[in-house]
Amino acid sequence: MARIKGKSIVFEVDGTEYSGQTSNVTFSSAVGTLGFGDYTDSLDFTCAVSGFQDTAAASLHSALWADPGATVTISFAPHGNAVPSAAQPWFTATGYAETVPDLGGAAGEFFVYDINFILTGKPARVESF
């Protein structure tokens, strides 16, 4: 058994790593339009991300702010490992951010944001590059 305990989040968008800029990444599915055929075809997939606001040009927040609705490739390593393996796979998906990230917050606190990515299909399990 390989239970997952979050320790560090490895999260990439279009091949750029944004580890340390996110505090939560969750892939989810919900039943969409039921039709004939494979049940998986009726599932809608999303990726919810919580991150820290950062106005640096190379930050995830700035990348999402600059190009809303752009199709991106997301990679997530739930074990925090740098290289995927059979025991510690990564998961990849393609989709777009539903909105732009929030900007601002309470004085004296770190500014954070939550954003959802609408995925084009079920995330793929990756065991090696």
N, CA, C and O atoms as a printed pandas DataFrame, in Angstrom:
     atom_number atom_name residue_name chain_id  residue_number  x_coord  y_coord  z_coord
0              1         N          MET        A               1    0.845   -1.169    0.000
1              2        CA          MET        A               1    0.000    0.000    0.000
2              3         C          MET        A               1    0.893    1.235    0.000
3              4         O          MET        A               1    1.903    1.274    0.703
4              5         N          ALA        A               2    0.525    2.242   -0.785
5              6        CA          ALA        A               2    1.307    3.480   -0.868
6              7         C          ALA        A               2    0.405    4.664   -0.565
7              8         O          ALA        A               2   -0.001    5.403   -1.462
8              9         N          ARG        A               3    0.098    4.830    0.714
9             10        CA          ARG        A               3   -0.713    5.968    1.107
10            11         C          ARG        A               3    0.030    7.255    0.802
11            12         O          ARG        A               3    1.259    7.312    0.856
12            13         N          ILE        A               4   -0.734    8.282    0.482
13            14        CA          ILE        A               4   -0.130    9.569    0.148
14            15         C          ILE        A               4   -0.284   10.512    1.336
15            16         O          ILE        A               4   -1.385   10.710    1.849
16            17         N          LYS        A               5    0.820   11.081    1.757
17            18        CA          LYS        A               5    0.798   12.124    2.780
18            19         C          LYS        A               5    1.470   13.341    2.169
19            20         O          LYS        A               5    2.652   13.306    1.826
20            21         N          GLY        A               6    0.707   14.417    2.036
21            22        CA          GLY        A               6    1.258   15.627    1.428
22            23         C          GLY        A               6    2.432   16.157    2.218
23            24         O          GLY        A               6    2.356   16.330    3.434
24            25         N          LYS        A               7    3.524   16.414    1.510
25            26        CA          LYS        A               7    4.680   17.024    2.159
26            27         C          LYS        A               7    5.164   18.195    1.339
27            28         O          LYS        A               7    5.331   19.293    1.870
28            29         N          SER        A               8    5.388   17.989    0.080
29            30        CA          SER        A               8    5.712   19.081   -0.826
30            31         C          SER        A               8    4.911   18.857   -2.102
31            32         O          SER        A               8    4.648   17.720   -2.493
32            33         N          ILE        A               9    4.534   19.935   -2.732
33            34        CA          ILE        A               9    3.719   19.830   -3.932
34            35         C          ILE        A               9    4.579   20.148   -5.144
35            36         O          ILE        A               9    5.146   21.235   -5.248
36            37         N          VAL        A              10    4.669   19.196   -6.052
37            38        CA          VAL        A              10    5.312   19.439   -7.335
38            39         C          VAL        A              10    4.179   19.673   -8.324
39            40         O          VAL        A              10    3.385   18.774   -8.601
40            41         N          PHE        A              11    4.115   20.898   -8.855
41            42        CA          PHE        A              11    3.039   21.298   -9.754
42            43         C          PHE        A              11    3.652   22.071  -10.915
43            44         O          PHE        A              11    4.398   23.029  -10.714
44            45         N          GLU        A              12    3.326   21.641  -12.129
45            46        CA          GLU        A              12    3.852   22.297  -13.322
46            47         C          GLU        A              12    2.716   22.717  -14.238
47            48         O          GLU        A              12    1.683   22.053  -14.318
48            49         N          VAL        A              13    2.923   23.824  -14.925
49            50        CA          VAL        A              13    2.019   24.274  -15.973
50            51         C          VAL        A              13    2.874   24.507  -17.212
51            52         O          VAL        A              13    3.820   25.294  -17.190
52            53         N          ASP        A              14    2.529   23.814  -18.289
53            54        CA          ASP        A              14    3.270   23.891  -19.554
54            55         C          ASP        A              14    4.772   23.665  -19.358
55            56         O          ASP        A              14    5.596   24.326  -19.989
56            57         N          GLY        A              15    5.111   22.725  -18.478
57            58        CA          GLY        A              15    6.505   22.345  -18.278
58            59         C          GLY        A              15    7.294   23.233  -17.333
59            60         O          GLY        A              15    8.458   22.941  -17.058
60            61         N          THR        A              16    6.697   24.314  -16.824
61            62        CA          THR        A              16    7.362   25.190  -15.855
62            63         C          THR        A              16    6.914   24.788  -14.463
63            64         O          THR        A              16    5.718   24.714  -14.179
64            65         N          GLU        A              17    7.891   24.527  -13.591
65            66        CA          GLU        A              17    7.574   24.086  -12.233
66            67         C          GLU        A              17    7.251   25.278  -11.338
67            68         O          GLU        A              17    7.973   26.275  -11.325
68            69         N          TYR        A              18    6.166   25.160  -10.598
69            70        CA          TYR        A              18    5.732   26.198   -9.672
70            71         C          TYR        A              18    5.648   25.671   -8.247
71            72         O          TYR        A              18    4.796   26.107   -7.473
72            73         N          SER        A              19    6.517   24.745   -7.896
73            74        CA          SER        A              19    6.543   24.210   -6.531
74            75         C          SER        A              19    6.842   25.361   -5.572
75            76         O          SER        A              19    7.625   26.258   -5.886
76            77         N          GLY        A              20    6.222   25.325   -4.422
77            78        CA          GLY        A              20    6.391   26.384   -3.432
78            79         C          GLY        A              20    5.435   27.545   -3.635
79            80         O          GLY        A              20    5.305   28.400   -2.759
80            81         N          GLN        A              21    4.754   27.586   -4.793
81            82        CA          GLN        A              21    3.790   28.663   -5.056
82            83         C          GLN        A              21    2.351   28.187   -4.880
83            84         O          GLN        A              21    1.412   28.979   -4.971
84            85         N          THR        A              22    2.184   26.884   -4.627
85            86        CA          THR        A              22    0.859   26.317   -4.408
86            87         C          THR        A              22    0.817   25.631   -3.048
87            88         O          THR        A              22    1.823   25.106   -2.571
88            89         N          SER        A              23   -0.357   25.645   -2.436
89            90        CA          SER        A              23   -0.510   24.982   -1.139
90            91         C          SER        A              23   -1.485   23.817   -1.204
91            92         O          SER        A              23   -1.576   23.029   -0.262
92            93         N          ASN        A              24   -2.222   23.701   -2.324
93            94        CA          ASN        A              24   -3.194   22.628   -2.458
94            95         C          ASN        A              24   -3.483   22.403   -3.937
95            96         O          ASN        A              24   -3.720   23.356   -4.678
96            97         N          VAL        A              25   -3.463   21.145   -4.365
97            98        CA          VAL        A              25   -3.838   20.759   -5.725
98            99         C          VAL        A              25   -4.738   19.535   -5.601
99           100         O          VAL        A              25   -4.362   18.546   -4.972
100          101         N          THR        A              26   -5.932   19.601   -6.203
101          102        CA          THR        A              26   -6.869   18.485   -6.113
102          103         C          THR        A              26   -7.531   18.244   -7.460
103          104         O          THR        A              26   -8.214   19.120   -7.989
104          105         N          PHE        A              27   -7.326   17.045   -8.017
105          106        CA          PHE        A              27   -8.061   16.628   -9.203
106          107         C          PHE        A              27   -9.386   16.026   -8.744
107          108         O          PHE        A              27   -9.420   15.246   -7.792
108          109         N          SER        A              28  -10.483   16.389   -9.423
109          110        CA          SER        A              28  -11.809   15.879   -9.061
110          111         C          SER        A              28  -12.606   15.551  -10.315
111          112         O          SER        A              28  -12.286   15.992  -11.419
112          113         N          SER        A              29  -13.656   14.760  -10.106
113          114        CA          SER        A              29  -14.584   14.478  -11.200
114          115         C          SER        A              29  -16.006   14.601  -10.674
115          116         O          SER        A              29  -16.268   14.443   -9.481
116          117         N          ALA        A              30  -16.912   14.887  -11.598
117          118        CA          ALA        A              30  -18.337   14.950  -11.282
118          119         C          ALA        A              30  -19.087   14.421  -12.489
119          120         O          ALA        A              30  -18.611   14.511  -13.621
120          121         N          VAL        A              31  -20.258   13.870  -12.239
121          122        CA          VAL        A              31  -21.057   13.345  -13.340
122          123         C          VAL        A              31  -21.627   14.514  -14.128
123          124         O          VAL        A              31  -22.302   15.386  -13.580
124          125         N          GLY        A              32  -21.340   14.516  -15.425
125          126        CA          GLY        A              32  -21.874   15.532  -16.318
126          127         C          GLY        A              32  -23.105   14.989  -17.009
127          128         O          GLY        A              32  -23.998   14.436  -16.367
128          129         N          THR        A              33  -23.149   15.147  -18.303
129          130        CA          THR        A              33  -24.283   14.661  -19.086
130          131         C          THR        A              33  -24.158   13.165  -19.280
131          132         O          THR        A              33  -23.188   12.692  -19.873
132          133         N          LEU        A              34  -25.130   12.418  -18.786
133          134        CA          LEU        A              34  -25.126   10.978  -18.964
134          135         C          LEU        A              34  -25.606   10.647  -20.373
135          136         O          LEU        A              34  -26.587   11.204  -20.865
136          137         N          GLY        A              35  -24.898    9.743  -20.995
137          138        CA          GLY        A              35  -25.270    9.342  -22.344
138          139         C          GLY        A              35  -24.999    7.869  -22.528
139          140         O          GLY        A              35  -24.775    7.139  -21.562
140          141         N          PHE        A              36  -25.020    7.445  -23.751
141          142        CA          PHE        A              36  -24.754    6.045  -24.063
142          143         C          PHE        A              36  -23.251    5.831  -24.162
143          144         O          PHE        A              36  -22.506    6.757  -24.480
144          145         N          GLY        A              37  -22.815    4.624  -23.892
145          146        CA          GLY        A              37  -21.401    4.300  -24.029
146          147         C          GLY        A              37  -20.721    4.184  -22.686
147          148         O          GLY        A              37  -21.346    3.851  -21.680
148          149         N          ASP        A              38  -19.435    4.464  -22.685
149          150        CA          ASP        A              38  -18.588    4.338  -21.511
150          151         C          ASP        A              38  -18.967    5.378  -20.451
151          152         O          ASP        A              38  -19.105    6.561  -20.761
152          153         N          TYR        A              39  -19.135    4.932  -19.199
153          154        CA          TYR        A              39  -19.477    5.824  -18.098
154          155         C          TYR        A              39  -18.455    6.946  -17.961
155          156         O          TYR        A              39  -18.823    8.079  -17.648
156          157         N          THR        A              40  -17.171    6.646  -18.192
157          158        CA          THR        A              40  -16.116    7.647  -18.069
158          159         C          THR        A              40  -16.385    8.838  -18.979
159          160         O          THR        A              40  -16.008    9.963  -18.649
160          161         N          ASP        A              41  -17.031    8.610  -20.117
161          162        CA          ASP        A              41  -17.336    9.708  -21.036
162          163         C          ASP        A              41  -18.295   10.720  -20.435
163          164         O          ASP        A              41  -18.374   11.848  -20.923
164          165         N          SER        A              42  -19.027   10.352  -19.390
165          166        CA          SER        A              42  -19.989   11.271  -18.780
166          167         C          SER        A              42  -19.388   12.056  -17.613
167          168         O          SER        A              42  -20.079   12.879  -17.013
168          169         N          LEU        A              43  -18.129   11.821  -17.283
169          170        CA          LEU        A              43  -17.498   12.523  -16.171
170          171         C          LEU        A              43  -16.855   13.827  -16.640
171          172         O          LEU        A              43  -16.227   13.871  -17.698
172          173         N          ASP        A              44  -17.015   14.881  -15.851
173          174        CA          ASP        A              44  -16.342   16.155  -16.077
174          175         C          ASP        A              44  -15.224   16.258  -15.045
175          176         O          ASP        A              44  -15.460   16.074  -13.851
176          177         N          PHE        A              45  -14.009   16.552  -15.503
177          178        CA          PHE        A              45  -12.848   16.601  -14.618
178          179         C          PHE        A              45  -12.389   18.043  -14.400
179          180         O          PHE        A              45  -12.422   18.867  -15.315
180          181         N          THR        A              46  -11.959   18.330  -13.166
181          182        CA          THR        A              46  -11.430   19.641  -12.814
182          183         C          THR        A              46  -10.173   19.484  -11.972
183          184         O          THR        A              46   -9.891   18.411  -11.437
184          185         N          CYS        A              47   -9.433   20.563  -11.868
185          186        CA          CYS        A              47   -8.264   20.622  -10.989
186          187         C          CYS        A              47   -8.368   21.921  -10.198
187          188         O          CYS        A              47   -8.293   23.011  -10.764
188          189         N          ALA        A              48   -8.543   21.795   -8.881
189          190        CA          ALA        A              48   -8.614   22.959   -7.998
190          191         C          ALA        A              48   -7.230   23.233   -7.440
191          192         O          ALA        A              48   -6.564   22.326   -6.942
192          193         N          VAL        A              49   -6.796   24.489   -7.523
193          194        CA          VAL        A              49   -5.468   24.878   -7.050
194          195         C          VAL        A              49   -5.599   26.054   -6.096
195          196         O          VAL        A              49   -6.305   27.021   -6.384
196          197         N          SER        A              50   -4.919   25.970   -4.959
197          198        CA          SER        A              50   -4.788   27.095   -4.035
198          199         C          SER        A              50   -3.338   27.527   -4.089
199          200         O          SER        A              50   -2.431   26.699   -4.004
200          201         N          GLY        A              51   -3.122   28.818   -4.231
201          202        CA          GLY        A              51   -1.757   29.303   -4.345
202          203         C          GLY        A              51   -1.558   30.630   -3.648
203          204         O          GLY        A              51   -2.494   31.230   -3.120
204          205         N          PHE        A              52   -0.319   31.067   -3.661
205          206        CA          PHE        A              52    0.060   32.333   -3.054
206          207         C          PHE        A              52    0.158   33.386   -4.146
207          208         O          PHE        A              52    0.779   33.162   -5.185
208          209         N          GLN        A              53   -0.461   34.538   -3.903
209          210        CA          GLN        A              53   -0.386   35.615   -4.882
210          211         C          GLN        A              53    1.047   36.108   -4.958
211          212         O          GLN        A              53    1.717   36.271   -3.938
212          213         N          ASP        A              54    1.511   36.345   -6.185
213          214        CA          ASP        A              54    2.887   36.757   -6.425
214          215         C          ASP        A              54    2.899   37.520   -7.736
215          216         O          ASP        A              54    2.514   36.974   -8.770
216          217         N          THR        A              55    3.329   38.758   -7.713
217          218        CA          THR        A              55    3.327   39.576   -8.925
218          219         C          THR        A              55    4.628   39.494   -9.714
219          220         O          THR        A              55    4.786   40.207  -10.705
220          221         N          ALA        A              56    5.565   38.642   -9.299
221          222        CA          ALA        A              56    6.794   38.453  -10.086
222          223         C          ALA        A              56    6.429   37.911  -11.458
223          224         O          ALA        A              56    5.503   37.110  -11.586
224          225         N          ALA        A              57    7.147   38.340  -12.477
225          226        CA          ALA        A              57    6.835   37.950  -13.857
226          227         C          ALA        A              57    6.851   36.438  -14.052
227          228         O          ALA        A              57    6.094   35.921  -14.874
228          229         N          ALA        A              58    7.690   35.724  -13.321
229          230        CA          ALA        A              58    7.842   34.273  -13.509
230          231         C          ALA        A              58    6.934   33.448  -12.593
231          232         O          ALA        A              58    7.094   32.230  -12.513
232          233         N          SER        A              59    5.985   34.085  -11.903
233          234        CA          SER        A              59    5.132   33.350  -10.969
234          235         C          SER        A              59    3.943   32.716  -11.679
235          236         O          SER        A              59    3.552   33.143  -12.766
236          237         N          LEU        A              60    3.371   31.684  -11.046
237          238        CA          LEU        A              60    2.160   31.058  -11.564
238          239         C          LEU        A              60    1.012   32.060  -11.565
239          240         O          LEU        A              60    0.243   32.121  -12.524
240          241         N          HIS        A              61    0.891   32.841  -10.502
241          242        CA          HIS        A              61   -0.164   33.850  -10.424
242          243         C          HIS        A              61   -0.091   34.787  -11.626
243          244         O          HIS        A              61   -1.115   35.061  -12.252
244          245         N          SER        A              62    1.091   35.279  -11.957
245          246        CA          SER        A              62    1.253   36.195  -13.094
246          247         C          SER        A              62    0.954   35.512  -14.423
247          248         O          SER        A              62    0.356   36.119  -15.311
248          249         N          ALA        A              63    1.368   34.250  -14.566
249          250        CA          ALA        A              63    1.096   33.517  -15.807
250          251         C          ALA        A              63   -0.395   33.326  -16.007
251          252         O          ALA        A              63   -0.891   33.482  -17.123
252          253         N          LEU        A              64   -1.121   32.993  -14.947
253          254        CA          LEU        A              64   -2.563   32.792  -15.045
254          255         C          LEU        A              64   -3.297   34.122  -15.254
255          256         O          LEU        A              64   -4.302   34.175  -15.962
256          257         N          TRP        A              65   -2.798   35.176  -14.645
257          258        CA          TRP        A              65   -3.397   36.496  -14.782
258          259         C          TRP        A              65   -3.239   37.014  -16.220
259          260         O          TRP        A              65   -4.151   37.632  -16.768
260          261         N          ALA        A              66   -2.076   36.754  -16.817
261          262        CA          ALA        A              66   -1.754   37.310  -18.130
262          263         C          ALA        A              66   -2.506   36.665  -19.282
263          264         O          ALA        A              66   -2.742   37.310  -20.304
264          265         N          ASP        A              67   -2.884   35.410  -19.132
265          266        CA          ASP        A              67   -3.452   34.691  -20.270
266          267         C          ASP        A              67   -4.677   33.873  -19.865
267          268         O          ASP        A              67   -4.641   32.644  -19.930
268          269         N          PRO        A              68   -5.765   34.536  -19.445
269          270        CA          PRO        A              68   -6.946   33.787  -18.994
270          271         C          PRO        A              68   -7.563   32.975  -20.127
271          272         O          PRO        A              68   -7.655   33.441  -21.263
272          273         N          GLY        A              69   -7.976   31.778  -19.807
273          274        CA          GLY        A              69   -8.637   30.917  -20.782
274          275         C          GLY        A              69   -7.707   30.171  -21.714
275          276         O          GLY        A              69   -8.173   29.404  -22.556
276          277         N          ALA        A              70   -6.398   30.375  -21.588
277          278        CA          ALA        A              70   -5.448   29.676  -22.462
278          279         C          ALA        A              70   -5.403   28.197  -22.099
279          280         O          ALA        A              70   -5.446   27.844  -20.921
280          281         N          THR        A              71   -5.317   27.342  -23.097
281          282        CA          THR        A              71   -5.188   25.905  -22.856
282          283         C          THR        A              71   -3.770   25.613  -22.377
283          284         O          THR        A              71   -2.795   26.053  -22.986
284          285         N          VAL        A              72   -3.668   24.864  -21.275
285          286        CA          VAL        A              72   -2.372   24.540  -20.677
286          287         C          VAL        A              72   -2.309   23.055  -20.356
287          288         O          VAL        A              72   -3.334   22.378  -20.273
288          289         N          THR        A              73   -1.104   22.565  -20.178
289          290        CA          THR        A              73   -0.872   21.202  -19.712
290          291         C          THR        A              73   -0.434   21.278  -18.258
291          292         O          THR        A              73    0.507   21.996  -17.916
292          293         N          ILE        A              74   -1.119   20.538  -17.415
293          294        CA          ILE        A              74   -0.861   20.526  -15.977
294          295         C          ILE        A              74   -0.205   19.202  -15.607
295          296         O          ILE        A              74   -0.624   18.144  -16.076
296          297         N          SER        A              75    0.822   19.263  -14.768
297          298        CA          SER        A              75    1.457   18.056  -14.227
298          299         C          SER        A              75    1.484   18.181  -12.707
299          300         O          SER        A              75    1.804   19.239  -12.166
300          301         N          PHE        A              76    1.147   17.099  -12.035
301          302        CA          PHE        A              76    1.068   17.095  -10.572
302          303         C          PHE        A              76    1.685   15.821  -10.033
303          304         O          PHE        A              76    1.341   14.721  -10.466
304          305         N          ALA        A              77    2.604   15.974   -9.080
305          306        CA          ALA        A              77    3.248   14.838   -8.417
306          307         C          ALA        A              77    2.729   14.785   -6.980
307          308         O          ALA        A              77    3.262   15.477   -6.113
308          309         N          PRO        A              78    1.698   13.974   -6.710
309          310        CA          PRO        A              78    1.115   13.960   -5.365
310          311         C          PRO        A              78    2.060   13.483   -4.271
311          312         O          PRO        A              78    1.845   13.784   -3.097
312          313         N          HIS        A              79    3.109   12.741   -4.641
313          314        CA          HIS        A              79    4.088   12.283   -3.642
314          315         C          HIS        A              79    5.201   13.301   -3.430
315          316         O          HIS        A              79    6.009   13.149   -2.515
316          317         N          GLY        A              80    5.253   14.341   -4.268
317          318        CA          GLY        A              80    6.300   15.355   -4.160
318          319         C          GLY        A              80    7.611   14.936   -4.786
319          320         O          GLY        A              80    8.634   15.590   -4.583
320          321         N          ASN        A              81    7.593   13.849   -5.547
321          322        CA          ASN        A              81    8.826   13.336   -6.148
322          323         C          ASN        A              81    9.158   14.081   -7.440
323          324         O          ASN        A              81    8.263   14.519   -8.164
324          325         N          ALA        A              82   10.464   14.219   -7.721
325          326        CA          ALA        A              82   10.926   14.957   -8.896
326          327         C          ALA        A              82   10.769   14.176  -10.190
327          328         O          ALA        A              82   10.650   14.770  -11.262
328          329         N          VAL        A              83   10.766   12.849  -10.103
329          330        CA          VAL        A              83   10.669   11.992  -11.285
330          331         C          VAL        A              83    9.580   10.950  -11.040
331          332         O          VAL        A              83    9.564   10.316   -9.984
332          333         N          PRO        A              84    8.671   10.762  -11.997
333          334        CA          PRO        A              84    7.609    9.772  -11.782
334          335         C          PRO        A              84    8.127    8.340  -11.827
335          336         O          PRO        A              84    9.115    8.044  -12.498
336          337         N          SER        A              85    7.448    7.462  -11.105
337          338        CA          SER        A              85    7.778    6.036  -11.116
338          339         C          SER        A              85    6.471    5.261  -10.955
339          340         O          SER        A              85    5.417    5.854  -10.722
340          341         N          ALA        A              86    6.543    3.933  -11.080
341          342        CA          ALA        A              86    5.339    3.113  -10.900
342          343         C          ALA        A              86    4.782    3.260   -9.486
343          344         O          ALA        A              86    3.566    3.277   -9.296
344          345         N          ALA        A              87    5.665    3.367   -8.496
345          346        CA          ALA        A              87    5.235    3.494   -7.105
346          347         C          ALA        A              87    4.808    4.916   -6.743
347          348         O          ALA        A              87    3.982    5.110   -5.851
348          349         N          GLN        A              88    5.372    5.913   -7.438
349          350        CA          GLN        A              88    5.060    7.315   -7.164
350          351         C          GLN        A              88    4.806    8.041   -8.488
351          352         O          GLN        A              88    5.647    8.814   -8.947
352          353         N          PRO        A              89    3.643    7.789   -9.099
353          354        CA          PRO        A              89    3.352    8.378  -10.406
354          355         C          PRO        A              89    3.032    9.869  -10.323
355          356         O          PRO        A              89    2.694   10.400   -9.265
356          357         N          TRP        A              90    3.149   10.513  -11.464
357          358        CA          TRP        A              90    2.641   11.863  -11.662
358          359         C          TRP        A              90    1.309   11.726  -12.391
359          360         O          TRP        A              90    0.979   10.652  -12.895
360          361         N          PHE        A              91    0.551   12.810  -12.445
361          362        CA          PHE        A              91   -0.685   12.860  -13.211
362          363         C          PHE        A              91   -0.671   14.120  -14.058
363          364         O          PHE        A              91   -0.338   15.200  -13.570
364          365         N          THR        A              92   -1.034   13.981  -15.334
365          366        CA          THR        A              92   -1.035   15.113  -16.249
366          367         C          THR        A              92   -2.420   15.269  -16.874
367          368         O          THR        A              92   -3.173   14.304  -17.009
368          369         N          ALA        A              93   -2.729   16.492  -17.246
369          370        CA          ALA        A              93   -4.013   16.792  -17.875
370          371         C          ALA        A              93   -3.880   18.076  -18.678
371          372         O          ALA        A              93   -2.951   18.860  -18.482
372          373         N          THR        A              94   -4.820   18.271  -19.577
373          374        CA          THR        A              94   -4.892   19.495  -20.371
374          375         C          THR        A              94   -6.200   20.189  -20.039
375          376         O          THR        A              94   -7.231   19.539  -19.864
376          377         N          GLY        A              95   -6.156   21.509  -19.955
377          378        CA          GLY        A              95   -7.363   22.261  -19.665
378          379         C          GLY        A              95   -7.091   23.751  -19.657
379          380         O          GLY        A              95   -6.076   24.213  -20.178
380          381         N          TYR        A              96   -8.010   24.498  -19.060
381          382        CA          TYR        A              96   -7.854   25.951  -18.989
382          383         C          TYR        A              96   -8.376   26.439  -17.644
383          384         O          TYR        A              96   -9.246   25.819  -17.033
384          385         N          ALA        A              97   -7.817   27.577  -17.195
385          386        CA          ALA        A              97   -8.273   28.170  -15.935
386          387         C          ALA        A              97   -9.643   28.801  -16.149
387          388         O          ALA        A              97   -9.859   29.534  -17.114
388          389         N          GLU        A              98  -10.550   28.513  -15.251
389          390        CA          GLU        A              98  -11.935   28.976  -15.369
390          391         C          GLU        A              98  -12.042   30.496  -15.226
391          392         O          GLU        A              98  -12.926   31.109  -15.824
392          393         N          THR        A              99  -11.154   31.107  -14.441
393          394        CA          THR        A              99  -11.153   32.549  -14.186
394          395         C          THR        A              99   -9.701   33.012  -14.089
395          396         O          THR        A              99   -8.780   32.221  -14.293
396          397         N          VAL        A             100   -9.496   34.283  -13.780
397          398        CA          VAL        A             100   -8.158   34.750  -13.410
398          399         C          VAL        A             100   -8.049   34.631  -11.892
399          400         O          VAL        A             100   -9.068   34.645  -11.201
400          401         N          PRO        A             101   -6.830   34.514  -11.361
401          402        CA          PRO        A             101   -6.687   34.389   -9.909
402          403         C          PRO        A             101   -7.028   35.700   -9.192
403          404         O          PRO        A             101   -6.880   36.786   -9.753
404          405         N          ASP        A             102   -7.485   35.578   -7.953
405          406        CA          ASP        A             102   -7.782   36.756   -7.131
406          407         C          ASP        A             102   -6.514   37.583   -6.927
407          408         O          ASP        A             102   -5.394   37.078   -7.004
408          409         N          LEU        A             103   -6.732   38.868   -6.665
409          410        CA          LEU        A             103   -5.636   39.774   -6.337
410          411         C          LEU        A             103   -6.069   40.587   -5.128
411          412         O          LEU        A             103   -7.093   41.269   -5.170
412          413         N          GLY        A             104   -5.290   40.518   -4.043
413          414        CA          GLY        A             104   -5.606   41.266   -2.838
414          415         C          GLY        A             104   -5.986   40.354   -1.692
415          416         O          GLY        A             104   -6.090   39.137   -1.846
416          417         N          GLY        A             105   -6.194   40.977   -0.522
417          418        CA          GLY        A             105   -6.556   40.220    0.663
418          419         C          GLY        A             105   -6.472   41.087    1.899
419          420         O          GLY        A             105   -6.455   42.315    1.813
420          421         N          ALA        A             106   -6.420   40.440    3.046
421          422        CA          ALA        A             106   -6.426   41.140    4.336
422          423         C          ALA        A             106   -5.033   41.666    4.685
423          424         O          ALA        A             106   -4.027   41.000    4.442
424          425         N          ALA        A             107   -4.992   42.866    5.256
425          426        CA          ALA        A             107   -3.733   43.454    5.702
426          427         C          ALA        A             107   -3.079   42.549    6.743
427          428         O          ALA        A             107   -3.761   41.988    7.601
428          429         N          GLY        A             108   -1.777   42.411    6.666
429          430        CA          GLY        A             108   -1.030   41.602    7.627
430          431         C          GLY        A             108   -1.047   40.120    7.347
431          432         O          GLY        A             108   -0.457   39.350    8.105
432          433         N          GLU        A             109   -1.711   39.687    6.272
433          434        CA          GLU        A             109   -1.803   38.267    5.909
434          435         C          GLU        A             109   -1.198   38.042    4.529
435          436         O          GLU        A             109   -1.164   38.954    3.702
436          437         N          PHE        A             110   -0.721   36.828    4.284
437          438        CA          PHE        A             110   -0.299   36.477    2.936
438          439         C          PHE        A             110   -1.533   36.419    2.048
439          440         O          PHE        A             110   -2.555   35.853    2.437
440          441         N          PHE        A             111   -1.442   37.001    0.861
441          442        CA          PHE        A             111   -2.551   36.958   -0.077
442          443         C          PHE        A             111   -2.521   35.620   -0.798
443          444         O          PHE        A             111   -1.470   35.193   -1.275
444          445         N          VAL        A             112   -3.659   34.963   -0.878
445          446        CA          VAL        A             112   -3.782   33.661   -1.534
446          447         C          VAL        A             112   -4.906   33.720   -2.567
447          448         O          VAL        A             112   -5.669   34.684   -2.623
448          449         N          TYR        A             113   -4.990   32.685   -3.371
449          450        CA          TYR        A             113   -6.071   32.583   -4.350
450          451         C          TYR        A             113   -6.437   31.123   -4.539
451          452         O          TYR        A             113   -5.638   30.223   -4.281
452          453         N          ASP        A             114   -7.659   30.907   -4.995
453          454        CA          ASP        A             114   -8.146   29.586   -5.385
454          455         C          ASP        A             114   -8.604   29.702   -6.827
455          456         O          ASP        A             114   -9.276   30.665   -7.198
456          457         N          ILE        A             115   -8.242   28.723   -7.637
457          458        CA          ILE        A             115   -8.622   28.750   -9.042
458          459         C          ILE        A             115   -8.940   27.330   -9.495
459          460         O          ILE        A             115   -8.340   26.371   -9.009
460          461         N          ASN        A             116   -9.864   27.199  -10.407
461          462        CA          ASN        A             116  -10.235   25.894  -10.949
462          463         C          ASN        A             116   -9.851   25.812  -12.420
463          464         O          ASN        A             116  -10.053   26.747  -13.194
464          465         N          PHE        A             117   -9.297   24.673  -12.772
465          466        CA          PHE        A             117   -9.022   24.369  -14.170
466          467         C          PHE        A             117  -10.083   23.394  -14.655
467          468         O          PHE        A             117  -10.357   22.391  -13.997
468          469         N          ILE        A             118  -10.675   23.683  -15.795
469          470        CA          ILE        A             118  -11.617   22.784  -16.443
470          471         C          ILE        A             118  -10.781   21.894  -17.357
471          472         O          ILE        A             118  -10.117   22.396  -18.264
472          473         N          LEU        A             119  -10.804   20.591  -17.134
473          474        CA          LEU        A             119   -9.948   19.669  -17.868
474          475         C          LEU        A             119  -10.677   19.072  -19.064
475          476         O          LEU        A             119  -11.899   18.930  -19.056
476          477         N          THR        A             120   -9.904   18.723  -20.098
477          478        CA          THR        A             120  -10.497   18.163  -21.313
478          479         C          THR        A             120  -10.786   16.681  -21.187
479          480         O          THR        A             120  -11.446   16.109  -22.055
480          481         N          GLY        A             121  -10.312   16.049  -20.139
481          482        CA          GLY        A             121  -10.549   14.629  -19.930
482          483         C          GLY        A             121   -9.921   14.168  -18.633
483          484         O          GLY        A             121   -9.409   14.967  -17.849
484          485         N          LYS        A             122   -9.970   12.871  -18.423
485          486        CA          LYS        A             122   -9.419   12.265  -17.219
486          487         C          LYS        A             122   -7.901   12.454  -17.186
487          488         O          LYS        A             122   -7.233   12.215  -18.192
488          489         N          PRO        A             123   -7.343   12.881  -16.045
489          490        CA          PRO        A             123   -5.887   13.000  -15.934
490          491         C          PRO        A             123   -5.206   11.655  -16.194
491          492         O          PRO        A             123   -5.690   10.602  -15.778
492          493         N          ALA        A             124   -4.084   11.719  -16.885
493          494        CA          ALA        A             124   -3.336   10.514  -17.231
494          495         C          ALA        A             124   -2.291   10.209  -16.164
495          496         O          ALA        A             124   -1.612   11.113  -15.678
496          497         N          ARG        A             125   -2.166    8.956  -15.808
497          498        CA          ARG        A             125   -1.138    8.496  -14.863
498          499         C          ARG        A             125    0.164    8.343  -15.638
499          500         O          ARG        A             125    0.208    7.673  -16.670
500          501         N          VAL        A             126    1.241    8.976  -15.126
501          502        CA          VAL        A             126    2.556    8.930  -15.775
502          503         C          VAL        A             126    3.518    8.256  -14.833
503          504         O          VAL        A             126    3.707    8.710  -13.705
504          505         N          GLU        A             127    4.142    7.153  -15.290
505          506        CA          GLU        A             127    5.074    6.404  -14.449
506          507         C          GLU        A             127    6.530    6.605  -14.843
507          508         O          GLU        A             127    7.430    6.173  -14.123
508          509         N          SER        A             128    6.770    7.252  -15.969
509          510        CA          SER        A             128    8.149    7.575  -16.381
510          511         C          SER        A             128    8.090    8.637  -17.466
511          512         O          SER        A             128    7.071    8.823  -18.131
512          513         N          PHE        A             129    9.216    9.328  -17.625
513          514        CA          PHE        A             129    9.325   10.341  -18.696
514          515         C          PHE        A             129    9.959    9.712  -19.905
515          516         O          PHE        A             129   10.148   10.381  -20.922
